Amino acid sequence: MTTDSKHFLSGRKIIVSGAGIGGLTFVLSLLQFWDTEIPPPEVVIVDTDSRDESINRWPYELLLNSEIDASSLVALRDLGLYDKVKARAEHSAHPGAVANVWDKSWKPVLTVKPKLFEGFTSSSLRISRTALLTVLIEALEAKTKITWKTSVHDAKRLPDGRLSVSLLDKASGATSQQECDVLVAADGDESTIRKLFRPKDISQPTGHVAMGGAVDFGSLTSVPSEININSGIIVSGDGVASGVLHIRGNGTVVWALYKEEKSPRTDYDKKDKDQFAAGGVQSTSGETLSELVVRLDSQFEDDIGLFVLFFLNFVKLQAGEALFLVADDIHAYVSGDIIECMAASDNVVRAGFTPKFKDVSTLVDMLTYNYAPIDEQKMTPTEYPYATLNRAGYSSGSAVLLYDPPIDEFAVVRSVLRGPDAKATFEPLDGPSIVICTNGSGTISVGPTSYEMKEGYVFFVGSTAELVLESTTGEDEEFTTFKAFCEVDDGAKEKL
């Protein structure tokens, strides 16, 4: 590649380590504003993650402003990306918003009106890192290639001043050597390049600690007037401050508490984890709860609903055991297979551990907040007297058990027919039934009609129909079904 003395980078080779916000904007700016009359540099950009891993790694949000010509939104406008970023933004600042410093009684100590840079209608906008990174990656991939899952493994300076760089392909484990004139360290706080060339340049915590969360007021009009459109910091006068910001215009306010620790924190030694595992409660050991929390956190990353576990009973049910949960009791199924029977309802409300819609405020309003030991919530099944086993059923130890909750809407019968030819005949009911097979195979007969039945099959049985279940399994196998039913006759409960 030819060089041109008008620019020191002309004709040079540049390797950029890291396709994060810094690395991407550097390369985009270099390519966007390069003088086309001058031979350009060769740019190689690599990132240790895959494309999807890089985009989704950190789900935090960023506040981008447009107050001066060096602001992030002005830079994005100059790169031709402002409209795309604005379209993906979570929230834009109100044109009349101000930033305040309040004392402990919310009295303004200082008020700053953000400036609007020429051509902008909002001083700032809030966007997720994922959305911003997606815009930057798509823009750069339209101009050049990004090499994913490749990292700078080693680098050293050559006698002529250039650099020899060892690149590691994470997929294959192979390394390759490239020479370059400029090596850009955009690979984060744990930069490999910085460790190679500046081993004493280590990030040190300053002792300032922040912790925070979010409050959902439900609607814009419910947010306190001080922070309805404004943001700011509450100062205490004793070294502690709290920042508050209305982030989406829908009633959600985030807060953060800041303080300076007088002495540096020691490294985490995991002693508290061991102490927790050694404790627990009568029904559940600390070790079990510890494993549960870690497992669910890995399955539902960043779900704050995880903390509800510490207020609930953790129950392990064996085959044939059952619980009765009253309406509006909070619960979660975390593993295994169960049969759930519930009364007709259109108001299932979710608040965590789900990709579906979450309605926390409604759930909080409707819960009973009652509590009881696990044993008081378990059901004791009884023999169902209105089913008759044939000889093969009796001799094999087959069983038909009734789970009768303290409500009128439904009851459930569990049938376990062991071995071939075991049969259970159910007397007609003054109400409908739904029968599901969860294990084995057999036949289901309703009146003169018979059908094959095996795991996953579901049948509806009408009112007053005789029902017969017969096993076609092997000698040591079980044909397991559950029948949920209700009776509409006022005196029908006498049959239970």
C-alpha positions as CSV (number, residue, x, y, z in Angstrom):
1,M,0.0,0.0,0.0
2,T,1.4,3.4,-1.0
3,T,1.8,6.2,1.6
4,D,1.2,9.9,1.5
5,S,3.2,12.3,3.6
6,K,0.1,14.5,4.1
7,H,-1.2,12.2,6.8
8,F,0.8,10.0,9.1
9,L,-1.7,7.1,8.9
10,S,-1.8,7.1,5.1
11,G,-0.9,3.6,3.8
12,R,-0.3,2.3,7.3
13,K,-1.8,-0.9,8.8
14,I,-4.0,-0.5,12.0
15,I,-5.2,-3.4,14.2
16,V,-8.0,-2.5,16.5
17,S,-8.6,-4.9,19.4
18,G,-12.2,-4.7,20.5
19,A,-15.4,-4.1,18.7
20,G,-17.2,-2.4,21.5
21,I,-18.4,1.2,21.5
22,G,-14.9,2.7,21.6
23,G,-13.4,0.5,18.9
24,L,-16.4,0.7,16.5
25,T,-16.7,4.5,16.7
26,F,-12.9,4.9,16.2
27,V,-13.0,2.9,13.0
28,L,-16.3,4.4,11.8
29,S,-14.9,7.9,12.3
30,L,-11.6,7.1,10.6
31,L,-13.3,5.7,7.5
32,Q,-16.1,8.3,7.4
33,F,-13.9,11.4,7.5
34,W,-10.8,10.1,5.6
35,D,-9.8,12.4,2.7
36,T,-10.5,10.4,-0.4
37,E,-7.6,12.1,-2.1
38,I,-5.1,10.4,0.2
39,P,-4.4,6.7,0.2
40,P,-6.2,5.2,3.3
41,P,-4.8,3.0,6.0
42,E,-5.6,-0.7,6.2
43,V,-7.8,-1.3,9.2
44,V,-8.3,-4.7,10.8
45,I,-10.8,-4.9,13.7
46,V,-11.1,-8.0,15.9
47,D,-13.2,-9.0,18.9
48,T,-12.9,-11.9,21.3
49,D,-16.7,-12.5,21.4
50,S,-19.1,-13.6,18.7
51,R,-21.3,-11.0,17.2
52,D,-24.3,-12.0,19.2
53,E,-22.3,-12.3,22.5
54,S,-20.8,-8.9,22.0
55,I,-24.2,-7.2,21.3
56,N,-26.0,-8.9,24.2
57,R,-23.2,-9.1,26.9
58,W,-24.2,-6.1,29.0
59,P,-27.9,-5.1,29.1
60,Y,-27.4,-1.7,30.7
61,E,-28.6,1.6,29.3
62,L,-26.7,4.7,28.3
63,L,-27.6,8.4,28.6
64,L,-26.3,10.2,25.5
65,N,-26.4,14.0,25.4
66,S,-26.1,16.8,22.8
67,E,-25.0,19.8,24.8
68,I,-21.7,20.6,23.1
69,D,-20.0,19.8,19.8
70,A,-18.0,17.0,21.5
71,S,-21.2,15.3,22.8
72,S,-22.0,11.7,21.8
73,L,-25.3,12.6,20.0
74,V,-23.5,15.3,17.9
75,A,-20.8,12.7,17.0
76,L,-23.5,10.2,16.0
77,R,-25.2,12.9,13.9
78,D,-21.9,13.6,12.1
79,L,-21.6,9.8,11.4
80,G,-25.0,9.8,9.9
81,L,-26.4,7.5,12.6
82,Y,-28.4,9.9,14.8
83,D,-31.8,9.0,13.3
84,K,-31.2,5.3,13.7
85,V,-30.1,5.7,17.3
86,K,-33.1,8.0,18.1
87,A,-35.5,5.3,16.6
88,R,-34.1,2.7,18.9
89,A,-33.9,5.0,22.0
90,E,-35.9,4.0,25.1
91,H,-36.7,7.6,26.1
92,S,-35.8,11.2,25.1
93,A,-35.4,14.0,27.7
94,H,-38.3,16.5,27.9
95,P,-37.4,19.8,26.3
96,G,-38.1,21.6,29.5
97,A,-36.3,19.2,31.8
98,V,-33.6,20.5,34.2
99,A,-31.0,18.8,36.4
100,N,-31.2,19.6,40.1
101,V,-29.1,19.2,43.2
102,W,-31.5,18.9,46.2
103,D,-30.9,18.8,49.9
104,K,-32.4,16.1,52.1
105,S,-35.8,18.0,52.2
106,W,-35.9,18.2,48.3
107,K,-35.1,21.9,48.4
108,P,-33.1,22.8,45.2
109,V,-29.5,23.8,46.0
110,L,-28.5,24.1,42.3
111,T,-30.5,23.9,39.1
112,V,-28.9,23.5,35.7
113,K,-30.8,23.9,32.4
114,P,-29.2,21.7,29.8
115,K,-28.1,23.4,26.6
116,L,-29.5,22.4,23.3
117,F,-26.9,22.0,20.6
118,E,-27.9,23.6,17.3
119,G,-30.3,21.3,15.3
120,F,-31.4,19.2,18.3
121,T,-34.8,19.2,20.0
122,S,-33.8,17.2,23.1
123,S,-30.7,17.5,25.3
124,S,-30.4,13.8,25.8
125,L,-31.8,10.3,25.1
126,R,-31.6,7.0,26.8
127,I,-30.7,3.9,24.8
128,S,-29.7,0.3,25.7
129,R,-26.1,-0.7,25.1
130,T,-27.5,-3.6,23.0
131,A,-29.4,-1.2,20.7
132,L,-26.5,1.3,20.3
133,L,-24.0,-1.5,19.6
134,T,-26.3,-3.0,17.0
135,V,-26.5,0.4,15.1
136,L,-22.7,0.8,15.2
137,I,-22.0,-2.8,14.1
138,E,-24.4,-2.6,11.2
139,A,-22.9,0.7,10.1
140,L,-19.3,-0.6,10.2
141,E,-20.1,-3.9,8.6
142,A,-21.5,-1.9,5.6
143,K,-18.0,-0.5,5.2
144,T,-15.6,-3.2,6.3
145,K,-15.3,-6.6,7.9
146,I,-15.3,-7.3,11.7
147,T,-13.4,-10.5,12.6
148,W,-15.4,-12.1,15.5
149,K,-14.1,-14.6,18.1
150,T,-10.6,-13.5,17.5
151,S,-8.4,-11.8,20.1
152,V,-4.9,-10.2,20.4
153,H,-3.0,-13.0,22.2
154,D,0.4,-11.4,22.2
155,A,2.3,-8.4,20.7
156,K,5.8,-7.1,20.6
157,R,7.6,-4.2,19.1
158,L,9.9,-4.9,16.2
159,P,13.3,-3.2,15.6
160,D,11.9,-1.0,12.9
161,G,9.2,0.4,15.2
162,R,6.4,-1.7,13.8
163,L,4.5,-4.3,15.9
164,S,4.2,-8.0,15.5
165,V,0.7,-9.1,16.7
166,S,-0.4,-12.7,17.5
167,L,-4.1,-13.2,16.9
168,L,-5.9,-16.2,18.5
169,D,-8.9,-17.7,16.7
170,K,-11.1,-18.9,19.6
171,A,-13.1,-21.3,17.5
172,S,-10.1,-23.3,16.2
173,G,-7.5,-22.4,18.8
174,A,-5.1,-21.5,16.0
175,T,-2.8,-18.4,16.1
176,S,-1.6,-16.2,13.3
177,Q,0.9,-13.4,13.1
178,Q,0.3,-10.0,11.6
179,E,2.5,-6.9,11.5
180,C,1.0,-3.4,11.9
181,D,2.0,0.2,12.4
182,V,-0.6,1.0,15.0
183,L,-2.3,-1.2,17.6
184,V,-5.4,0.2,19.2
185,A,-6.4,-1.1,22.7
186,A,-10.2,-1.0,22.7
187,D,-10.6,-4.3,24.6
188,G,-11.9,-3.0,27.9
189,D,-10.7,-2.7,31.5
190,E,-8.9,-6.0,31.4
191,S,-7.0,-5.1,28.2
192,T,-4.5,-7.6,27.0
193,I,-2.6,-4.9,25.2
194,R,-2.3,-2.7,28.2
195,K,-1.0,-5.7,30.3
196,L,1.7,-6.3,27.6
197,F,3.0,-2.8,27.2
198,R,2.0,-1.1,30.5
199,P,2.0,-3.9,33.1
200,K,2.1,-1.3,35.9
201,D,-1.0,0.5,34.6
202,I,-3.6,-1.2,36.7
203,S,-7.2,0.0,37.4
204,Q,-7.7,0.7,41.1
205,P,-11.0,1.1,42.8
206,T,-11.4,4.6,44.2
207,G,-13.5,3.5,47.1
208,H,-16.7,5.1,45.8
209,V,-19.6,2.6,45.9
210,A,-23.0,2.8,44.1
211,M,-26.1,0.6,44.5
212,G,-29.5,1.2,43.1
213,G,-32.8,0.0,41.7
214,A,-36.0,1.0,40.1
215,V,-39.4,2.1,41.3
216,D,-42.5,1.7,39.2
217,F,-45.1,4.4,40.1
218,G,-47.5,2.9,37.6
219,S,-48.0,6.0,35.5
220,L,-46.5,9.4,34.6
221,T,-49.0,11.3,36.7
222,S,-48.1,9.3,39.8
223,V,-44.4,10.3,39.8
224,P,-43.5,12.9,42.4
225,S,-43.6,16.4,40.7
226,E,-39.9,17.0,41.6
227,I,-38.8,14.2,39.2
228,N,-41.8,14.1,36.8
229,I,-39.6,15.4,34.0
230,N,-36.5,16.4,35.9
231,S,-33.5,14.5,37.3
232,G,-30.9,15.2,39.9
233,I,-29.0,14.3,43.0
234,I,-30.0,14.4,46.6
235,V,-27.1,15.3,48.8
236,S,-27.1,14.5,52.6
237,G,-24.1,16.6,53.7
238,D,-22.4,13.6,55.3
239,G,-20.7,11.9,52.2
240,V,-23.8,10.1,50.9
241,A,-25.8,11.1,47.8
242,S,-28.6,9.6,45.8
243,G,-29.3,10.1,42.1
244,V,-32.9,9.9,40.7
245,L,-33.9,9.8,37.1
246,H,-37.3,9.3,35.4
247,I,-36.2,7.0,32.6
248,R,-39.0,6.2,30.2
249,G,-41.8,8.7,30.8
250,N,-44.1,5.9,31.9
251,G,-43.7,6.1,35.7
252,T,-40.4,4.2,36.1
253,V,-37.8,5.9,38.2
254,V,-34.3,4.6,38.8
255,W,-32.3,5.6,41.8
256,A,-28.7,5.1,42.9
257,L,-27.1,5.6,46.3
258,Y,-23.4,6.7,46.3
259,K,-21.0,6.7,49.1
260,E,-17.2,6.8,49.7
261,E,-15.9,4.0,51.8
262,K,-13.2,4.9,54.3
263,S,-11.1,1.8,53.7
264,P,-10.6,-0.3,50.6
265,R,-12.8,-3.4,50.3
266,T,-11.0,-6.8,50.7
267,D,-11.3,-9.4,48.0
268,Y,-14.4,-11.5,48.2
269,D,-13.5,-14.8,49.9
270,K,-16.9,-16.5,49.6
271,K,-17.1,-17.2,53.3
272,D,-20.6,-15.8,53.4
273,K,-21.6,-18.3,50.7
274,D,-20.3,-21.1,52.8
275,Q,-22.1,-19.8,55.9
276,F,-25.3,-19.6,53.9
277,A,-24.9,-23.1,52.6
278,A,-24.4,-24.4,56.2
279,G,-27.7,-22.7,57.4
280,G,-31.1,-22.8,56.0
281,V,-34.5,-23.4,57.6
282,Q,-36.2,-26.5,59.0
283,S,-37.8,-27.5,55.6
284,T,-34.9,-26.6,53.3
285,S,-31.2,-26.6,53.9
286,G,-29.0,-23.6,53.0
287,E,-27.1,-25.8,50.6
288,T,-30.3,-26.6,48.7
289,L,-31.3,-22.9,48.6
290,S,-27.9,-21.9,47.5
291,E,-27.9,-24.3,44.6
292,L,-31.4,-23.2,43.7
293,V,-30.6,-19.5,43.6
294,V,-27.5,-20.0,41.4
295,R,-29.4,-22.3,39.0
296,L,-32.3,-20.0,38.6
297,D,-30.1,-17.0,38.1
298,S,-28.4,-18.8,35.3
299,Q,-31.7,-19.7,33.7
300,F,-33.4,-16.3,34.2
301,E,-30.5,-13.8,34.0
302,D,-31.1,-10.4,35.5
303,D,-34.6,-11.3,36.8
304,I,-35.1,-9.5,40.1
305,G,-37.9,-12.0,40.8
306,L,-35.1,-14.2,42.1
307,F,-35.2,-12.6,45.5
308,V,-38.9,-13.7,46.0
309,L,-37.5,-17.2,46.6
310,F,-36.4,-16.2,50.1
311,F,-40.0,-15.5,51.1
312,L,-41.5,-18.7,49.8
313,N,-41.5,-22.4,50.8
314,F,-39.3,-24.6,48.5
315,V,-41.1,-27.9,48.0
316,K,-39.8,-31.0,46.4
317,L,-42.8,-33.3,45.4
318,Q,-42.4,-37.0,44.8
319,A,-44.5,-38.9,42.3
320,G,-48.1,-39.0,43.7
321,E,-47.7,-36.0,46.1
322,A,-49.9,-32.9,45.6
323,L,-50.3,-29.4,46.8
324,F,-53.5,-27.3,46.9
325,L,-52.9,-23.5,46.3
326,V,-55.7,-21.1,47.1
327,A,-56.5,-18.4,44.6
328,D,-54.1,-15.5,44.5
329,D,-51.3,-17.4,46.2
330,I,-47.9,-16.6,44.6
331,H,-46.0,-19.7,43.3
332,A,-43.5,-20.8,40.7
333,Y,-42.7,-24.2,39.2
334,V,-38.9,-24.3,38.8
335,S,-38.2,-27.9,37.5
336,G,-39.7,-31.3,36.8
337,D,-43.0,-32.3,35.4
338,I,-46.3,-31.8,37.2
339,I,-50.1,-32.0,36.5
340,E,-51.8,-28.7,37.3
341,C,-55.5,-28.4,37.5
342,M,-57.1,-25.0,38.0
343,A,-60.6,-23.4,37.9
344,A,-61.6,-21.6,34.8
345,S,-59.8,-18.2,34.8
346,D,-58.6,-15.5,32.5
347,N,-56.4,-13.7,35.0
348,V,-53.1,-15.5,35.3
349,V,-50.7,-12.8,36.4
350,R,-46.9,-13.2,36.0
351,A,-44.1,-11.2,37.7
352,G,-40.9,-13.1,37.0
353,F,-39.2,-16.2,35.7
354,T,-41.0,-15.9,32.3
355,P,-40.5,-14.3,28.9
356,K,-44.2,-13.5,28.9
357,F,-45.8,-10.2,29.9
358,K,-45.2,-9.3,33.6
359,D,-47.7,-7.3,35.5
360,V,-46.0,-6.7,38.9
361,S,-48.4,-4.0,40.1
362,T,-51.5,-6.1,39.6
363,L,-49.9,-9.1,41.2
364,V,-48.9,-7.1,44.3
365,D,-52.5,-5.8,44.6
366,M,-54.2,-9.2,44.3
367,L,-51.9,-11.5,46.4
368,T,-53.3,-12.9,49.7
369,Y,-50.0,-12.6,51.6
370,N,-51.1,-15.6,53.7
371,Y,-48.5,-18.2,54.7
372,A,-48.4,-21.7,56.1
373,P,-46.0,-24.6,56.6
374,I,-45.5,-27.0,53.7
375,D,-47.3,-29.9,55.4
376,E,-50.5,-27.8,55.8
377,Q,-50.6,-27.2,52.0
378,K,-50.0,-30.8,51.0
379,M,-53.0,-33.0,50.0
380,T,-53.6,-36.5,51.3
381,P,-55.1,-38.7,48.5
382,T,-57.8,-41.3,49.3
383,E,-59.0,-44.4,47.5
384,Y,-61.6,-43.4,44.9
385,P,-64.6,-45.6,45.6
386,Y,-66.4,-45.2,42.3
387,A,-63.8,-47.0,40.2
388,T,-63.6,-50.8,40.0
389,L,-60.3,-52.7,39.2
390,N,-60.4,-56.1,37.4
391,R,-58.5,-59.1,38.7
392,A,-55.3,-58.2,36.8
393,G,-55.5,-54.7,38.3
394,Y,-55.9,-55.9,41.9
395,S,-53.2,-58.6,41.6
396,S,-50.7,-56.2,40.2
397,G,-51.2,-53.5,42.9
398,S,-52.8,-51.0,40.6
399,A,-54.4,-48.0,42.3
400,V,-57.0,-45.3,41.7
401,L,-56.6,-42.3,44.1
402,L,-58.7,-39.2,44.6
403,Y,-57.2,-35.7,45.2
404,D,-60.2,-33.7,46.5
405,P,-59.4,-30.0,47.2
406,P,-61.5,-27.9,49.6
407,I,-63.4,-26.2,46.7
408,D,-66.4,-27.2,44.6
409,E,-64.9,-26.4,41.1
410,F,-63.0,-29.7,40.5
411,A,-61.3,-32.8,41.8
412,V,-58.6,-35.0,40.3
413,V,-58.3,-38.8,40.1
414,R,-54.9,-40.5,39.5
415,S,-54.9,-44.0,38.0
416,V,-51.9,-46.2,38.0
417,L,-52.5,-49.5,36.2
418,R,-49.6,-51.9,36.5
419,G,-48.8,-54.5,33.9
420,P,-50.8,-55.7,30.9
421,D,-54.6,-56.1,31.0
422,A,-55.0,-54.2,34.3
423,K,-58.4,-52.3,34.0
424,A,-60.3,-49.7,35.9
425,T,-64.0,-49.0,35.2
426,F,-65.3,-45.6,36.4
427,E,-69.0,-45.1,37.2
428,P,-70.8,-42.3,35.2
429,L,-70.6,-38.8,36.7
430,D,-73.1,-35.9,36.4
431,G,-70.4,-33.7,34.9
432,P,-67.6,-33.7,32.3
433,S,-64.0,-35.0,32.7
434,I,-60.6,-34.5,31.0
435,V,-58.2,-37.4,31.0
436,I,-54.5,-37.1,30.2
437,C,-51.9,-39.9,30.0
438,T,-48.5,-39.2,31.5
439,N,-46.8,-42.5,31.3
440,G,-47.2,-45.9,29.5
441,S,-49.9,-46.9,27.0
442,G,-53.3,-48.4,27.0
443,T,-56.9,-47.9,25.8
444,I,-59.7,-45.6,26.8
445,S,-63.3,-46.6,26.3
446,V,-66.3,-44.3,26.5
447,G,-69.4,-46.3,26.1
448,P,-69.0,-48.6,23.0
449,T,-66.1,-46.5,21.6
450,S,-62.4,-47.3,22.3
451,Y,-59.2,-45.4,21.4
452,E,-55.5,-46.0,21.9
453,M,-54.0,-43.9,24.7
454,K,-50.4,-43.2,25.4
455,E,-48.1,-40.5,27.0
456,G,-49.3,-37.0,25.9
457,Y,-52.8,-38.1,24.7
458,V,-55.8,-36.1,26.1
459,F,-59.5,-37.0,25.9
460,F,-62.7,-35.3,26.9
461,V,-65.4,-37.5,28.5
462,G,-68.9,-36.2,28.5
463,S,-71.3,-36.2,31.4
464,T,-73.0,-39.5,32.4
465,A,-70.7,-41.6,30.3
466,E,-69.0,-44.7,31.6
467,L,-65.3,-44.6,31.4
468,V,-62.9,-47.7,31.1
469,L,-59.1,-47.5,31.2
470,E,-57.1,-50.6,30.3
471,S,-53.3,-51.0,30.3
472,T,-51.4,-52.5,27.3
473,T,-47.9,-52.0,28.9
474,G,-45.3,-54.6,29.6
475,E,-45.1,-56.7,32.8
476,D,-43.2,-54.2,34.9
477,E,-44.5,-51.0,33.4
478,E,-47.2,-48.6,34.4
479,F,-50.1,-46.9,32.5
480,T,-50.6,-43.6,34.4
481,T,-53.5,-41.2,33.8
482,F,-55.0,-38.2,35.5
483,K,-58.7,-37.4,35.3
484,A,-59.9,-33.9,36.2
485,F,-63.7,-33.7,36.7
486,C,-66.5,-31.6,38.1
487,E,-70.1,-32.5,39.0
488,V,-72.9,-30.1,38.5
489,D,-75.5,-31.9,40.6
490,D,-76.0,-30.3,44.0
491,G,-75.8,-33.6,45.7
492,A,-72.9,-34.9,43.6
493,K,-70.3,-34.3,46.3
494,E,-71.8,-37.1,48.2
495,K,-70.2,-39.5,45.7
496,L,-66.7,-38.2,46.7
